[in-house]
Amino acid sequence: MLRKILLPLLLLLQLLAAGASFAAAPVDIVSAEFGVFTTGEDEERVFSPGEVIPLVPGQRYGWVLEVRSPRRSVSVREEALLAGAPVKAGDHETITFERRRLLGQRQLVPVGGRIFGEWTVGPDDRPGPRQLRVTVEEQSSVEFSYELRPPGTRAP
């Protein structure tokens, strides 16, 4: 009788311990790229890396992360790093990104070891530099610097 109770209890404790170690499993960012998404043949999503995003309403852009994790899905947080006031140093002005604004947090399922974050240029977006921090499972993060720029213009 005691075996009938202890065996299932022991099995349950082993499953709980395995789940706890799985939940604490590390998530590694293997590679990270930022750029533009376009639609290719057969309506497939095509990614082109780059730091300059054309300031055209409807233009899709974002990031691709290759992650290594035993998890079926990962928690991702995106934060905009907002520019502070320009600081003049001699003949140059420096812009620092000091403030943060949470843009979103979501669960993503890696496809082929990759996760994607996609945005669209809106009609009210203004040109200029941006920074974005992407954090995966509160363990690993990566920062991207990019610029929204009208087509045909050069960097100042």
C-alpha positions as CSV (number, residue, x, y, z in Angstrom):
1,M,0.0,0.0,0.0
2,L,2.8,2.4,0.9
3,R,4.5,1.7,-2.4
4,K,1.4,2.6,-4.3
5,I,1.5,6.1,-2.7
6,L,5.2,6.7,-2.7
7,L,5.9,5.7,-6.3
8,P,3.5,8.2,-7.8
9,L,4.7,10.9,-5.3
10,L,8.3,10.2,-6.2
11,L,7.5,10.4,-9.9
12,L,5.7,13.7,-9.4
13,L,8.6,15.2,-7.5
14,Q,11.0,14.2,-10.3
15,L,8.8,15.8,-12.9
16,L,8.6,19.0,-10.9
17,A,12.4,19.1,-10.4
18,A,12.9,18.6,-14.2
19,G,10.5,21.4,-14.9
20,A,12.3,23.8,-12.6
21,S,15.6,23.1,-14.2
22,F,14.1,23.5,-17.6
23,A,12.6,26.9,-16.7
24,A,16.0,28.1,-15.5
25,A,17.7,27.0,-18.7
26,P,19.8,29.8,-20.3
27,V,18.9,31.5,-23.5
28,D,21.8,32.5,-25.7
29,I,21.7,35.1,-28.5
30,V,23.9,33.6,-31.2
31,S,23.5,36.4,-33.7
32,A,21.5,39.6,-34.2
33,E,20.8,41.7,-37.2
34,F,18.6,44.8,-37.9
35,G,17.3,45.9,-41.2
36,V,14.4,46.1,-43.7
37,F,11.7,43.5,-44.5
38,T,10.3,43.2,-48.0
39,T,8.0,40.8,-49.7
40,G,9.7,38.5,-52.2
41,E,8.4,35.9,-54.6
42,D,5.5,33.8,-53.4
43,E,4.7,36.4,-50.7
44,E,7.7,35.3,-48.6
45,R,9.3,37.7,-46.1
46,V,12.8,38.8,-47.2
47,F,15.2,40.4,-44.7
48,S,18.0,42.8,-45.8
49,P,20.3,43.9,-43.0
50,G,21.1,47.6,-42.7
51,E,21.2,50.6,-40.3
52,V,19.2,53.0,-42.6
53,I,15.5,52.6,-42.8
54,P,13.7,54.4,-45.6
55,L,11.3,56.9,-44.1
56,V,8.4,55.7,-46.3
57,P,5.0,55.0,-44.6
58,G,4.4,51.3,-44.7
59,Q,8.0,50.3,-44.9
60,R,8.6,47.3,-42.7
61,Y,11.8,47.0,-40.6
62,G,13.0,45.2,-37.5
63,W,15.3,42.6,-36.2
64,V,16.2,38.9,-36.5
65,L,17.8,37.1,-33.6
66,E,19.2,33.6,-33.7
67,V,18.7,32.1,-30.3
68,R,19.8,28.9,-28.6
69,S,17.3,27.6,-26.1
70,P,15.6,24.4,-25.1
71,R,12.4,26.3,-24.6
72,R,9.4,26.1,-27.0
73,S,8.9,29.9,-26.7
74,V,10.8,32.8,-25.2
75,S,9.8,36.1,-23.6
76,V,11.0,39.1,-25.5
77,R,10.9,42.8,-24.3
78,E,11.6,45.7,-26.7
79,E,12.6,49.1,-25.3
80,A,13.2,52.3,-27.3
81,L,16.2,54.2,-26.0
82,L,15.2,57.8,-26.4
83,A,17.6,60.6,-27.2
84,G,18.4,63.1,-24.6
85,A,19.3,66.7,-25.3
86,P,22.3,67.2,-27.5
87,V,25.5,67.9,-25.7
88,K,28.0,70.3,-27.4
89,A,31.6,69.3,-27.1
90,G,33.9,71.6,-29.1
91,D,32.7,71.7,-32.7
92,H,30.6,68.5,-32.4
93,E,27.3,67.7,-30.9
94,T,26.8,64.4,-29.2
95,I,23.4,62.8,-28.7
96,T,23.1,60.4,-25.8
97,F,20.3,57.8,-25.4
98,E,19.4,58.1,-21.8
99,R,15.7,57.4,-21.4
100,R,13.8,54.2,-22.0
101,R,10.3,53.5,-23.2
102,L,8.8,50.0,-23.2
103,L,7.5,49.3,-26.7
104,G,6.2,45.8,-26.0
105,Q,6.7,42.4,-24.4
106,R,5.6,39.2,-25.9
107,Q,6.2,35.4,-26.2
108,L,7.8,34.3,-29.5
109,V,8.3,30.8,-30.8
110,P,11.7,30.3,-32.5
111,V,11.4,29.1,-36.1
112,G,14.6,27.4,-37.2
113,G,16.2,28.9,-34.1
114,R,15.3,32.4,-35.1
115,I,12.9,35.0,-33.7
116,F,11.7,38.2,-35.4
117,G,10.5,41.6,-34.4
118,E,8.9,43.7,-37.1
119,W,7.7,47.3,-37.2
120,T,6.2,49.6,-39.8
121,V,7.1,53.2,-40.6
122,G,4.1,55.3,-39.8
123,P,2.9,58.5,-41.4
124,D,3.9,60.6,-38.3
125,D,7.4,59.1,-37.9
126,R,10.2,61.6,-38.0
127,P,13.6,61.2,-39.5
128,G,16.6,60.7,-37.2
129,P,18.6,58.2,-35.2
130,R,17.0,55.6,-33.0
131,Q,18.2,52.9,-30.6
132,L,16.4,49.8,-29.6
133,R,17.1,47.2,-26.9
134,V,15.8,43.7,-27.2
135,T,15.9,41.5,-24.1
136,V,15.2,37.8,-24.2
137,E,14.0,36.0,-21.1
138,E,15.5,38.8,-18.9
139,Q,18.9,37.1,-19.5
140,S,20.4,38.3,-22.8
141,S,20.0,41.6,-24.6
142,V,21.2,43.3,-27.7
143,E,21.1,46.9,-28.8
144,F,20.5,48.2,-32.3
145,S,21.3,51.7,-33.6
146,Y,19.5,52.7,-36.8
147,E,18.2,55.8,-38.6
148,L,14.9,56.6,-40.3
149,R,15.9,58.6,-43.3
150,P,14.0,60.0,-46.3
151,P,14.9,58.1,-49.5
152,G,17.6,59.8,-51.6
153,T,19.1,61.8,-48.6
154,R,22.5,61.3,-47.1
155,A,23.6,61.2,-43.5
156,P,24.3,64.7,-42.1
